Amino acid sequence: MAARADQKDNADYQKVVRLYASRAVQDEVRRTSNGTAHHVELPAADLQAEVERIQKQLRR
């Protein structure tokens, strides 16, 4: 999930993030994805760098 900087304190968004990060939801995500999905929290800059790294690998 991502939000614009001006929405980072939006209470509704924060509630969704807390719910999604709950153990019950994460267990179900892992179960339904056969263990291929994992919850990761990254700052936006780190996430962008990771996306660029993966895109570079895919272009090879």
C-alpha positions as a printed Julia matrix, in Angstrom:
60×3 Matrix{Float64}:
  0.0     0.0     0.0
  1.13    3.49   -0.67
 -0.28    6.94   -0.05
  0.62   10.42   -1.09
  2.76   12.29    1.44
 -0.13   14.6     2.3
 -2.25   11.56    3.25
  0.32    9.76    5.43
 -1.59   10.63    8.61
 -5.02    9.7     7.23
 -6.7     7.71   10.02
 -8.6     5.47    7.59
 -5.42    4.54    5.72
 -3.59    3.85    8.97
 -6.4     1.55   10.1
 -6.24   -0.43    6.84
 -2.46   -0.77    7.22
 -2.83   -2.02   10.82
 -5.48   -4.53    9.78
 -3.46   -5.77    6.81
 -0.38   -6.17    9.01
 -2.28   -8.24   11.59
 -1.14  -11.81   12.14
 -4.51  -13.24   11.02
 -4.47  -11.4     7.7
 -0.8   -12.15    7.06
 -1.31  -15.84    7.83
 -4.18  -15.94    5.33
 -2.16  -14.06    2.69
  0.68  -16.57    3.03
 -1.75  -19.5     2.96
 -3.61  -18.35   -0.14
 -0.4   -17.43   -1.96
  1.2   -20.78   -1.15
  3.86  -18.94    0.83
  4.95  -16.63   -1.97
  3.6   -13.38   -0.48
  5.27  -11.64    2.45
  4.53   -8.42    4.29
  7.45   -6.0     4.05
  7.63   -2.46    5.32
 10.0    -0.23    3.39
 10.43    3.52    3.13
  9.28    4.8    -0.27
 12.83    5.47   -1.46
 13.93    1.93   -0.6
 10.87    0.48   -2.31
 11.59    2.49   -5.46
 15.21    1.32   -5.45
 14.07   -2.3    -5.1
 11.6    -1.95   -7.99
 14.36   -0.5   -10.17
 16.74   -3.34   -9.19
 14.16   -5.97  -10.12
 13.29   -4.24  -13.39
 16.98   -4.18  -14.29
 17.25   -7.92  -13.63
 14.2    -8.64  -15.76
 15.69   -6.76  -18.71
 18.74   -9.06  -18.86
